């Protein structure tokens, strides 16, 4: 299964400087932020395997589904589909593909 979506929160915490370096097809990495005070299903997305270069979050509804699939042992991989926006006074956005492997 492939899910296409936009990341949210891309304009916070200097993430715009990180997003400018992303390229279509690039693998992304993620961390479940179960201790997040706003959403225990929060999924923070990173540009690096060391989880130091933040680029945004999965939107709330998708994050809840993501965590539920995680609990069932499903493998989920994220990739940059497209970097959008930019230009004069426009923020960059990130469209991603979530690839869900149904069976381990």
N, CA, C and O atoms as CSV, one atom per row, in Angstrom:
chain,resi,resn,atom,element,x,y,z
A,1,UNK,N,N,0.837,-1.170,0.000
A,1,UNK,CA,C,0.000,0.000,0.000
A,1,UNK,C,C,0.892,1.246,0.000
A,1,UNK,O,O,1.919,1.290,0.677
A,2,UNK,N,N,0.484,2.246,-0.763
A,2,UNK,CA,C,1.204,3.519,-0.810
A,2,UNK,C,C,0.235,4.627,-0.409
A,2,UNK,O,O,-0.874,4.718,-0.936
A,3,UNK,N,N,0.665,5.458,0.521
A,3,UNK,CA,C,-0.128,6.594,0.981
A,3,UNK,C,C,0.657,7.857,0.647
A,3,UNK,O,O,1.832,7.973,0.995
A,4,UNK,N,N,0.006,8.802,-0.028
A,4,UNK,CA,C,0.655,10.077,-0.333
A,4,UNK,C,C,0.038,11.150,0.559
A,4,UNK,O,O,-1.181,11.214,0.719
A,5,UNK,N,N,0.894,11.989,1.134
A,5,UNK,CA,C,0.422,13.036,2.039
A,5,UNK,C,C,1.447,14.156,2.103
A,5,UNK,O,O,2.553,14.036,1.575
A,6,UNK,N,N,1.063,15.250,2.758
A,6,UNK,CA,C,1.964,16.370,3.019
A,6,UNK,C,C,2.393,16.306,4.469
A,6,UNK,O,O,1.616,15.905,5.336
A,7,UNK,N,N,3.624,16.697,4.734
A,7,UNK,CA,C,4.050,16.847,6.120
A,7,UNK,C,C,3.477,18.149,6.668
A,7,UNK,O,O,3.252,19.105,5.925
A,8,UNK,N,N,3.247,18.170,7.973
A,8,UNK,CA,C,2.785,19.378,8.652
A,8,UNK,C,C,3.892,19.868,9.580
A,8,UNK,O,O,4.824,19.128,9.895
A,9,UNK,N,N,3.780,21.112,10.010
A,9,UNK,CA,C,4.776,21.671,10.921
A,9,UNK,C,C,6.109,21.961,10.273
A,9,UNK,O,O,7.138,22.002,10.948
A,10,UNK,N,N,6.098,22.162,8.960
A,10,UNK,CA,C,7.358,22.324,8.223
A,10,UNK,C,C,7.998,23.702,8.394
A,10,UNK,O,O,9.142,23.911,7.990
A,11,UNK,N,N,7.264,24.640,8.991
A,11,UNK,CA,C,7.829,25.984,9.153
A,11,UNK,C,C,8.345,26.250,10.569
A,11,UNK,O,O,8.776,27.362,10.872
A,12,UNK,N,N,8.302,25.241,11.429
A,12,UNK,CA,C,8.766,25.387,12.808
A,12,UNK,C,C,10.213,24.920,12.966
A,12,UNK,O,O,10.709,24.125,12.169
A,13,UNK,N,N,10.884,25.425,14.004
A,13,UNK,CA,C,12.210,24.944,14.433
A,13,UNK,C,C,13.249,24.922,13.320
A,13,UNK,O,O,14.021,23.968,13.222
A,14,UNK,N,N,13.285,25.933,12.497
A,14,UNK,CA,C,14.276,26.037,11.407
A,14,UNK,C,C,14.196,24.880,10.416
A,14,UNK,O,O,15.184,24.580,9.746
A,15,UNK,N,N,13.054,24.232,10.309
A,15,UNK,CA,C,12.917,23.093,9.385
A,15,UNK,C,C,13.031,23.515,7.923
A,15,UNK,O,O,13.401,22.701,7.076
A,16,UNK,N,N,12.722,24.765,7.614
A,16,UNK,CA,C,12.825,25.233,6.231
A,16,UNK,C,C,14.257,25.091,5.716
A,16,UNK,O,O,14.464,24.764,4.547
A,17,UNK,N,N,15.236,25.332,6.571
A,17,UNK,CA,C,16.644,25.181,6.170
A,17,UNK,C,C,16.985,23.723,5.861
A,17,UNK,O,O,17.856,23.452,5.035
A,18,UNK,N,N,16.308,22.792,6.514
A,18,UNK,CA,C,16.536,21.366,6.269
A,18,UNK,C,C,15.811,20.906,5.006
A,18,UNK,O,O,16.327,20.098,4.234
A,19,UNK,N,N,14.610,21.434,4.813
A,19,UNK,CA,C,13.787,21.006,3.680
A,19,UNK,C,C,14.425,21.389,2.348
A,19,UNK,O,O,14.292,20.659,1.366
A,20,UNK,N,N,15.105,22.513,2.309
A,20,UNK,CA,C,15.720,22.964,1.055
A,20,UNK,C,C,16.736,21.940,0.536
A,20,UNK,O,O,17.055,21.946,-0.653
A,21,UNK,N,N,17.238,21.083,1.386
A,21,UNK,CA,C,18.236,20.077,1.004
A,21,UNK,C,C,17.621,18.760,0.526
A,21,UNK,O,O,18.338,17.898,0.018
A,22,UNK,N,N,16.313,18.591,0.681
A,22,UNK,CA,C,15.657,17.337,0.302
A,22,UNK,C,C,15.540,17.189,-1.206
A,22,UNK,O,O,15.460,18.177,-1.937
A,23,UNK,N,N,15.531,15.935,-1.662
A,23,UNK,CA,C,15.377,15.614,-3.077
A,23,UNK,C,C,14.328,14.525,-3.255
A,23,UNK,O,O,14.186,13.654,-2.396
A,24,UNK,N,N,13.599,14.566,-4.353
A,24,UNK,CA,C,12.593,13.550,-4.657
A,24,UNK,C,C,13.216,12.159,-4.625
A,24,UNK,O,O,14.305,11.948,-5.158
A,25,UNK,N,N,12.533,11.230,-4.011
A,25,UNK,CA,C,13.012,9.853,-3.907
A,25,UNK,C,C,13.852,9.581,-2.677
A,25,UNK,O,O,14.126,8.425,-2.355
A,26,UNK,N,N,14.260,10.624,-1.990
A,26,UNK,CA,C,15.114,10.474,-0.800
A,26,UNK,C,C,14.350,9.768,0.320
A,26,UNK,O,O,13.193,10.088,0.595
A,27,UNK,N,N,15.010,8.811,0.958
A,27,UNK,CA,C,14.421,8.134,2.113
A,27,UNK,C,C,14.355,9.093,3.291
A,27,UNK,O,O,15.261,9.898,3.508
A,28,UNK,N,N,13.274,8.994,4.043
A,28,UNK,CA,C,13.111,9.762,5.266
A,28,UNK,C,C,13.031,8.793,6.434
A,28,UNK,O,O,12.778,7.604,6.242
A,29,UNK,N,N,13.240,9.286,7.613
A,29,UNK,CA,C,13.257,8.461,8.818
A,29,UNK,C,C,12.281,9.067,9.815
A,29,UNK,O,O,11.948,10.248,9.718
A,30,UNK,N,N,11.828,8.280,10.757
A,30,UNK,CA,C,10.789,8.772,11.643
A,30,UNK,C,C,10.979,8.260,13.066
A,30,UNK,O,O,11.683,7.284,13.323
A,31,UNK,N,N,10.314,8.969,13.976
A,31,UNK,CA,C,10.340,8.585,15.389
A,31,UNK,C,C,8.948,8.797,15.961
A,31,UNK,O,O,8.348,9.858,15.785
A,32,UNK,N,N,8.440,7.783,16.646
A,32,UNK,CA,C,7.156,7.897,17.339
A,32,UNK,C,C,7.396,8.677,18.623
A,32,UNK,O,O,8.181,8.253,19.472
A,33,UNK,N,N,6.731,9.806,18.768
A,33,UNK,CA,C,6.881,10.641,19.953
A,33,UNK,C,C,5.738,10.352,20.934
A,33,UNK,O,O,4.852,11.186,21.119
A,34,UNK,N,N,5.761,9.197,21.546
A,34,UNK,CA,C,4.675,8.781,22.438
A,34,UNK,C,C,4.522,9.697,23.644
A,34,UNK,O,O,3.455,9.739,24.257
A,35,UNK,N,N,5.575,10.430,23.991
A,35,UNK,CA,C,5.525,11.353,25.131
A,35,UNK,C,C,5.127,12.771,24.718
A,35,UNK,O,O,5.140,13.675,25.553
A,36,UNK,N,N,4.777,12.981,23.457
A,36,UNK,CA,C,4.386,14.302,22.984
A,36,UNK,C,C,3.115,14.738,23.717
A,36,UNK,O,O,2.104,14.038,23.657
A,37,UNK,N,N,3.149,15.886,24.409
A,37,UNK,CA,C,1.995,16.309,25.204
A,37,UNK,C,C,0.762,16.684,24.371
A,37,UNK,O,O,-0.340,16.750,24.916
A,38,UNK,N,N,0.920,16.928,23.085
A,38,UNK,CA,C,-0.198,17.308,22.227
A,38,UNK,C,C,-0.822,16.118,21.512
A,38,UNK,O,O,-2.006,16.147,21.177
A,39,UNK,N,N,-0.034,15.069,21.277
A,39,UNK,CA,C,-0.532,13.910,20.534
A,39,UNK,C,C,0.386,12.716,20.787
A,39,UNK,O,O,1.525,12.701,20.320
A,40,UNK,N,N,-0.093,11.735,21.510
A,40,UNK,CA,C,0.733,10.557,21.832
A,40,UNK,C,C,1.011,9.682,20.615
A,40,UNK,O,O,1.831,8.767,20.686
A,41,UNK,N,N,0.337,9.954,19.499
A,41,UNK,CA,C,0.596,9.225,18.254
A,41,UNK,C,C,1.545,9.984,17.332
A,41,UNK,O,O,1.804,9.539,16.214
A,42,UNK,N,N,2.062,11.113,17.783
A,42,UNK,CA,C,2.889,11.978,16.951
A,42,UNK,C,C,4.046,11.221,16.302
A,42,UNK,O,O,4.756,10.457,16.956
A,43,UNK,N,N,4.217,11.451,14.999
A,43,UNK,CA,C,5.338,10.877,14.236
A,43,UNK,C,C,6.153,12.039,13.681
A,43,UNK,O,O,5.694,12.766,12.800
A,44,UNK,N,N,7.371,12.207,14.207
A,44,UNK,CA,C,8.285,13.251,13.737
A,44,UNK,C,C,9.146,12.659,12.635
A,44,UNK,O,O,9.694,11.567,12.783
A,45,UNK,N,N,9.263,13.385,11.529
A,45,UNK,CA,C,9.971,12.902,10.342
A,45,UNK,C,C,11.304,13.640,10.220
A,45,UNK,O,O,11.389,14.853,10.413
A,46,UNK,N,N,12.336,12.869,9.893
A,46,UNK,CA,C,13.707,13.381,9.792
A,46,UNK,C,C,14.288,13.081,8.417
A,46,UNK,O,O,13.844,12.166,7.725
A,47,UNK,N,N,15.292,13.869,8.034
A,47,UNK,CA,C,15.989,13.668,6.763
A,47,UNK,C,C,17.183,12.727,6.914
A,47,UNK,O,O,17.763,12.305,5.913
A,48,UNK,N,N,17.556,12.392,8.147
A,48,UNK,CA,C,18.756,11.574,8.347
A,48,UNK,C,C,18.485,10.412,9.291
A,48,UNK,O,O,17.615,10.477,10.159
A,49,UNK,N,N,19.250,9.356,9.097
A,49,UNK,CA,C,19.088,8.146,9.898
A,49,UNK,C,C,19.440,8.384,11.368
A,49,UNK,O,O,18.969,7.651,12.238
A,50,UNK,N,N,20.248,9.385,11.652
A,50,UNK,CA,C,20.616,9.704,13.031
A,50,UNK,C,C,19.542,10.478,13.777
A,50,UNK,O,O,19.694,10.773,14.963
A,51,UNK,N,N,18.456,10.808,13.087
A,51,UNK,CA,C,17.310,11.516,13.668
A,51,UNK,C,C,17.711,12.858,14.277
A,51,UNK,O,O,17.325,13.183,15.400
A,52,UNK,N,N,18.489,13.629,13.522
A,52,UNK,CA,C,18.910,14.950,13.980
A,52,UNK,C,C,18.418,16.080,13.076
A,52,UNK,O,O,18.444,17.241,13.484
A,53,UNK,N,N,17.969,15.766,11.851
A,53,UNK,CA,C,17.570,16.797,10.891
A,53,UNK,C,C,16.052,16.708,10.675
A,53,UNK,O,O,15.574,15.969,9.814
A,54,UNK,N,N,15.311,17.479,11.476
A,54,UNK,CA,C,13.843,17.449,11.433
A,54,UNK,C,C,13.314,18.129,10.174
A,54,UNK,O,O,13.838,19.153,9.734
A,55,UNK,N,N,12.241,17.526,9.593
A,55,UNK,CA,C,11.596,18.167,8.446
A,55,UNK,C,C,10.086,18.347,8.632
A,55,UNK,O,O,9.471,19.079,7.857
A,56,UNK,N,N,9.479,17.718,9.614
A,56,UNK,CA,C,8.042,17.901,9.852
A,56,UNK,C,C,7.425,16.709,10.544
A,56,UNK,O,O,8.127,15.808,11.001
A,57,UNK,N,N,6.100,16.709,10.619
A,57,UNK,CA,C,5.330,15.625,11.239
A,57,UNK,C,C,4.336,15.050,10.236
A,57,UNK,O,O,3.931,15.727,9.291
A,58,UNK,N,N,3.948,13.801,10.450
A,58,UNK,CA,C,2.786,13.270,9.744
A,58,UNK,C,C,1.562,13.941,10.346
A,58,UNK,O,O,1.540,14.238,11.541
A,59,UNK,N,N,0.540,14.183,9.525
A,59,UNK,CA,C,-0.668,14.801,10.067
A,59,UNK,C,C,-1.326,13.843,11.074
A,59,UNK,O,O,-1.154,12.627,10.990
A,60,UNK,N,N,-2.063,14.399,12.006
A,60,UNK,CA,C,-2.607,13.685,13.162
A,60,UNK,C,C,-3.344,12.388,12.800
A,60,UNK,O,O,-3.095,11.350,13.414
A,61,UNK,N,N,-4.244,12.434,11.816
A,61,UNK,CA,C,-5.038,11.248,11.462
A,61,UNK,C,C,-4.146,10.131,10.924
A,61,UNK,O,O,-4.305,8.964,11.282
A,62,UNK,N,N,-3.219,10.506,10.070
A,62,UNK,CA,C,-2.312,9.518,9.491
A,62,UNK,C,C,-1.369,8.957,10.550
A,62,UNK,O,O,-1.042,7.770,10.530
A,63,UNK,N,N,-0.934,9.809,11.472
A,63,UNK,CA,C,-0.042,9.350,12.545
A,63,UNK,C,C,-0.721,8.286,13.398
A,63,UNK,O,O,-0.080,7.307,13.781
A,64,UNK,N,N,-2.003,8.458,13.701
A,64,UNK,CA,C,-2.737,7.463,14.493
A,64,UNK,C,C,-2.790,6.131,13.751
A,64,UNK,O,O,-2.602,5.077,14.359
A,65,UNK,N,N,-3.044,6.167,12.444
A,65,UNK,CA,C,-3.053,4.937,11.635
A,65,UNK,C,C,-1.657,4.321,11.594
A,65,UNK,O,O,-1.505,3.102,11.675
A,66,UNK,N,N,-0.652,5.167,11.470
A,66,UNK,CA,C,0.744,4.732,11.405
A,66,UNK,C,C,1.109,3.965,12.677
A,66,UNK,O,O,1.696,2.884,12.615
A,67,UNK,N,N,0.754,4.534,13.828
A,67,UNK,CA,C,1.064,3.899,15.119
A,67,UNK,C,C,0.311,2.580,15.258
A,67,UNK,O,O,0.848,1.605,15.783
A,68,UNK,N,N,-0.919,2.554,14.793
A,68,UNK,CA,C,-1.715,1.320,14.865
A,68,UNK,C,C,-1.067,0.221,14.021
A,68,UNK,O,O,-0.970,-0.924,14.463
A,69,UNK,N,N,-0.624,0.563,12.811
A,69,UNK,CA,C,0.053,-0.424,11.960
A,69,UNK,C,C,1.382,-0.855,12.569
A,69,UNK,O,O,1.771,-2.019,12.464
A,70,UNK,N,N,2.076,0.085,13.203
A,70,UNK,CA,C,3.334,-0.230,13.888
A,70,UNK,C,C,3.088,-1.308,14.943
A,70,UNK,O,O,3.867,-2.253,15.075
A,71,UNK,N,N,2.000,-1.154,15.687
A,71,UNK,CA,C,1.646,-2.116,16.727
A,71,UNK,C,C,1.364,-3.502,16.181
A,71,UNK,O,O,1.497,-4.497,16.894
A,72,UNK,N,N,0.975,-3.566,14.922
A,72,UNK,CA,C,0.736,-4.865,14.272
A,72,UNK,C,C,1.995,-5.399,13.599
A,72,UNK,O,O,1.953,-6.432,12.931
A,73,UNK,N,N,3.118,-4.695,13.772
A,73,UNK,CA,C,4.391,-5.157,13.226
A,73,UNK,C,C,4.592,-4.880,11.750
A,73,UNK,O,O,5.462,-5.480,11.120
A,74,UNK,N,N,3.801,-3.984,11.193
A,74,UNK,CA,C,3.934,-3.663,9.773
A,74,UNK,C,C,5.106,-2.713,9.564
A,74,UNK,O,O,5.348,-1.819,10.376
A,75,UNK,N,N,5.825,-2.915,8.476
A,75,UNK,CA,C,6.963,-2.058,8.133
A,75,UNK,C,C,6.446,-0.885,7.302
A,75,UNK,O,O,5.704,-1.070,6.337
A,76,UNK,N,N,6.852,0.333,7.695
A,76,UNK,CA,C,6.421,1.537,6.997
A,76,UNK,C,C,7.649,2.374,6.671
A,76,UNK,O,O,8.438,2.719,7.551
A,77,UNK,N,N,7.795,2.696,5.382
A,77,UNK,CA,C,8.943,3.482,4.932
A,77,UNK,C,C,8.443,4.780,4.327
A,77,UNK,O,O,7.391,4.815,3.688
A,78,UNK,N,N,9.204,5.849,4.532
A,78,UNK,CA,C,8.827,7.163,4.026
A,78,UNK,C,C,9.857,7.654,3.019
A,78,UNK,O,O,11.058,7.433,3.172
A,79,UNK,N,N,9.353,8.329,1.981
A,79,UNK,CA,C,10.208,8.887,0.942
A,79,UNK,C,C,9.691,10.264,0.540
A,79,UNK,O,O,8.485,10.512,0.565
A,80,UNK,N,N,10.595,11.146,0.173
A,80,UNK,CA,C,10.208,12.442,-0.374
A,80,UNK,C,C,9.578,12.202,-1.738
A,80,UNK,O,O,10.173,11.550,-2.597
A,81,UNK,N,N,8.387,12.723,-1.935
A,81,UNK,CA,C,7.752,12.671,-3.244
A,81,UNK,C,C,8.067,13.950,-4.005
A,81,UNK,O,O,8.397,13.922,-5.190
A,82,UNK,N,N,7.958,15.094,-3.288
A,82,UNK,CA,C,8.196,16.379,-3.936
A,82,UNK,C,C,8.361,17.459,-2.872
A,82,UNK,O,O,7.680,17.445,-1.847
A,83,UNK,N,N,9.263,18.383,-3.126
A,83,UNK,CA,C,9.368,19.601,-2.319
A,83,UNK,C,C,8.605,20.673,-3.090
A,83,UNK,O,O,8.839,20.877,-4.281
A,84,UNK,N,N,7.690,21.356,-2.403
A,84,UNK,CA,C,6.821,22.329,-3.051
A,84,UNK,C,C,7.055,23.728,-2.484
A,84,UNK,O,O,7.720,23.896,-1.463
A,85,UNK,N,N,6.502,24.711,-3.159
A,85,UNK,CA,C,6.553,26.090,-2.663
A,85,UNK,C,C,7.904,26.730,-2.870
A,85,UNK,O,O,8.606,26.460,-3.845
A,86,UNK,N,N,8.249,27.584,-1.928
A,86,UNK,CA,C,9.484,28.344,-2.053
A,86,UNK,C,C,9.215,29.618,-2.822
A,86,UNK,O,O,8.063,30.017,-2.995
A,87,UNK,N,N,10.246,30.238,-3.270
A,87,UNK,CA,C,10.079,31.493,-3.981
A,87,UNK,C,C,9.881,32.640,-3.004
A,87,UNK,O,O,10.102,32.501,-1.801
A,88,UNK,N,N,9.466,33.754,-3.537
A,88,UNK,CA,C,9.354,34.975,-2.744
A,88,UNK,C,C,8.288,34.852,-1.654
A,88,UNK,O,O,7.099,34.718,-1.945
A,89,UNK,N,N,8.728,34.900,-0.404
A,89,UNK,CA,C,7.874,34.891,0.784
A,89,UNK,C,C,6.988,33.658,0.902
A,89,UNK,O,O,5.958,33.717,1.572
A,90,UNK,N,N,7.352,32.548,0.276
A,90,UNK,CA,C,6.590,31.307,0.384
A,90,UNK,C,C,7.403,30.273,1.138
A,90,UNK,O,O,8.605,30.123,0.917
A,91,UNK,N,N,6.731,29.562,2.031
A,91,UNK,CA,C,7.391,28.458,2.727
A,91,UNK,C,C,7.478,27.252,1.813
A,91,UNK,O,O,6.667,27.079,0.903
A,92,UNK,N,N,8.472,26.425,2.069
A,92,UNK,CA,C,8.586,25.150,1.370
A,92,UNK,C,C,7.651,24.144,2.033
A,92,UNK,O,O,7.383,24.226,3.232
A,93,UNK,N,N,7.166,23.206,1.250
A,93,UNK,CA,C,6.357,22.107,1.753
A,93,UNK,C,C,6.989,20.797,1.320
A,93,UNK,O,O,7.847,20.775,0.438
A,94,UNK,N,N,6.564,19.706,1.940
A,94,UNK,CA,C,7.108,18.392,1.594
A,94,UNK,C,C,5.959,17.412,1.394
A,94,UNK,O,O,5.196,17.135,2.318
A,95,UNK,N,N,5.848,16.892,0.179
A,95,UNK,CA,C,4.930,15.794,-0.105
A,95,UNK,C,C,5.714,14.497,0.053
A,95,UNK,O,O,6.836,14.376,-0.439
A,96,UNK,N,N,5.115,13.533,0.741
A,96,UNK,CA,C,5.809,12.269,0.990
A,96,UNK,C,C,4.963,11.081,0.548
A,96,UNK,O,O,3.744,11.172,0.404
A,97,UNK,N,N,5.648,9.976,0.341
A,97,UNK,CA,C,5.022,8.675,0.106
A,97,UNK,C,C,5.328,7.804,1.310
A,97,UNK,O,O,6.480,7.677,1.725
A,98,UNK,N,N,4.291,7.211,1.862
A,98,UNK,CA,C,4.457,6.217,2.927
A,98,UNK,C,C,4.188,4.871,2.277
A,98,UNK,O,O,3.092,4.624,1.775
A,99,UNK,N,N,5.187,4.005,2.287
A,99,UNK,CA,C,5.023,2.667,1.722
A,99,UNK,C,C,4.860,1.700,2.884
A,99,UNK,O,O,5.723,1.582,3.754
A,100,UNK,N,N,3.721,1.010,2.869
A,100,UNK,CA,C,3.388,0.076,3.940
A,100,UNK,C,C,3.543,-1.341,3.408
A,100,UNK,O,O,2.887,-1.732,2.443
A,101,UNK,N,N,4.413,-2.095,4.045
A,101,UNK,CA,C,4.586,-3.499,3.686
A,101,UNK,C,C,3.631,-4.315,4.544
A,101,UNK,O,O,3.779,-4.389,5.764
A,102,UNK,N,N,2.654,-4.923,3.892
A,102,UNK,CA,C,1.596,-5.644,4.604
A,102,UNK,C,C,2.104,-6.820,5.430
A,102,UNK,O,O,1.595,-7.080,6.520
A,103,UNK,N,N,3.090,-7.521,4.922
A,103,UNK,CA,C,3.581,-8.713,5.634
A,103,UNK,C,C,5.073,-8.573,5.910
A,103,UNK,O,O,5.819,-7.993,5.121
A,104,UNK,N,N,5.478,-9.107,7.023
A,104,UNK,CA,C,6.903,-9.092,7.374
A,104,UNK,C,C,7.604,-10.279,6.753
A,104,UNK,O,O,8.811,-10.447,6.930
